[in-house]
Amino acid sequence: MELKQAMKNRRTFYSITGKSPIANEELKSLIDTAVLHVPSAFNSQSARVVLLLNEHHVRFWDIVKETLKAILDPEGFEGTKSKIENCFQAGYGTVLFFEDQAVVKGLQDAFALYADNFPVWSNQASAMHQYAVWLLLEEAGFGASLQHYNPLIDSAVAKEWNLSSDWKLLAQMPFGVPGAQPGEKEFQPLDSRRLVFE
């Protein structure tokens, strides 16, 4: 599939299954491609990506449920629990996107003139990693969505997988073979969003 077509096909899939159209080695290779080749300011390479499969994927969403159960009223939690189990945990895996704050701070110390910009550039680099992985998953035949249960789950996630406290969790991407197609996507008029001066 060409890049342009993958961009057009990429959607938010809430209905995903625990199936994969590719072998895990190929899946890991897709993630590696994004980690290695997505650009970052000052070539900082501050992105940290964790791929959770099998029981690790299930455990991650159990952590999300446990965390939310402790802070939501019982009635509100039931709807949240159902969405997590049927939309995210039902998938094949989850990609976690982090930014290494030690790298960011090191750049702030080394280039004081741009210190305020490095956290912004770090977030931009993470966004590019998220989009690249999303496109690669789409091209491989997966459906995915982007979730943000951070920072509520950060400490529990770091403890569960023994991750560095310098890694800041920014997004979670559950994925799997689509169980259903999303509805039609509506677009705002292009002329109000894109200007051309020739």
N, C-alpha and C positions, 0 to 999 in steps of 0.2 A: 504494500500500500504506500502511495506517495505521501509525503509530509502534509501537503495541502488537504488530501482526503482524510488523513488521520485527524487533522484539526477540525474538519467539518463533522466528522463522525463522533468526536469526543463529546460525551455528555455525562451528566451526573446520573449514575445508575444506583437506585436504592434496592432494586430487586436483583440480587446476585446469588449464585449457588456455590457450593463447595467443590466445584469442578475446575479443572485447568485444561486449556487447549494445548499447552506446551509442557515439556519436562521441566523439573525444578532447576536443572543446570542452565537451561536456556533462560528461565525466569531470572536467575541470579545474574546472568550475563547482561540482561536488559538493565537491571539496576546498576551494575558496574559501569555500563556505558554512560549512564547519566552522571554518576558520581565522578567519573574520570573526565568527561568532556563538556559538562555545563560550565560556563565561565563564572568567575567571581572577581570582585574588585581586588586589585593588587595581587591577583592570582593567589588569594588567601586560602582557597580550598578549605573553607571552614565548615562545609556541609558534612553532616554525619547522618547516615541513613541506615536504618535497621529493618530488615525483612523478617517478618514473623510468619511462620508456617505451622501447620498441624496444631499440636497442643499449645504452642506458644501464641498462635493467633487466637485460639479460644481463651486462653488465660488472660490475654490483654483485654478482651472485651468483658471478661468476668471482673477484672479490676475496675473498669469503667462503671459497671453496674454496682459493684460494692461501694465505690466512692459516691455515686449519685444517691444510692439508697440511704446513705448516712445523712444526707442533707436535704432530700426532697420529702414532702409529705407522702404518705403511702399511696394515696390516690394518684397523685402526679407521677410517682415513680412507676406505677404499673404501665402507663402509656410509654414512658421512656424505655423501660425494660423490654417491652414488646418490640419497639422500633430497633433497639440495639440487637436483639436476638434475630429478628427477621430481616433486617436490612444490612447489618454490618457483620455480626458474628456468623451469620449463615454463609459468608463468603469463603474463599479459598485461602486468603492471607491478608496481611495488613502491612503496609509500609509506614514506618515512623520517620518523620523528618525533624532533624535536630540541627542546631548551629552551635559550634564549639565556641563558647564565650572566652575561653583562654586565648584563642586565636584572635578574636575581635579585640580583646583588651591589649594583646601584644602589639597589634597594629595601631591602636590608639596611643600607646606609649611611644611607639617608634615614629609616628607621624602625627604629632600633636596638632598641627594645623588642620588636619582633617578628622580629628577625634570624634566630633559630633556626628560625622557622616558614616563612620564604620558600622554602627548598629543598623542604620538604614540600608546600607549596601549589603550587609549580612542578610537582612530580611529579603532583599531583592534577589540575592543569590539562591536563597531557599525557595522562593517562589518559582524561580526558573527550574530548579531541580524538581519541584512538585509537578510543574507542567510537563517537563520532559518525560518524567516517569509515567505520568498519566497518558501521554501520547503513545509511549512505547507499549504500555499495557493495552491501550485501545487497538493498536496495530496488531498485537499478538492475539486479539480475540477476547480480551477481558472487558468487563464493565467495572467502573470504579466511582468512588465519590471522595470528597475531601471533607474531613471532620476536624473539629477543634475542641476536644475535651480538656486540653491543657488550659491553665496550669493546675487544674484540680487534681489531675492524676499524676503529675510530674514525679513526686517523691516516691510513690508506690511503683511506678514504672522503672525508675532508676534503681530502686532496691531489688525488684524482681529479676532484672537482667544485669545487675551489677554494672551499671553505666556510670560514666564520669559525672560528677556533680557540675562540671563545666558545660555539659551538653544541655542546651535549652530546647525543650520540645516545642515545636511550632505547629505541627499538623499531623494528622493520621489519615491514611488512605486505605480503606478496606476494598478488596477487589475479588472478583470471581467471574465465572461465565455468567452473562446476563440471564436472569430468569424471566424478565419481561422488558419491553422497550419503554423508555420514558415518553412522555407526551410531546407534542410539537413544541419547539422552542420559538419564542417570539423575539423579534429583533427590533430595536429602536431604529428609526431612519438613519441610514448610513451618512447622509449628508450633514446630519447634526453632530456626528461623531468623528468625521474625518474631513480634513481640509486639504486641498491640493492647490499649490501656487505654481503655475507653469509660465 
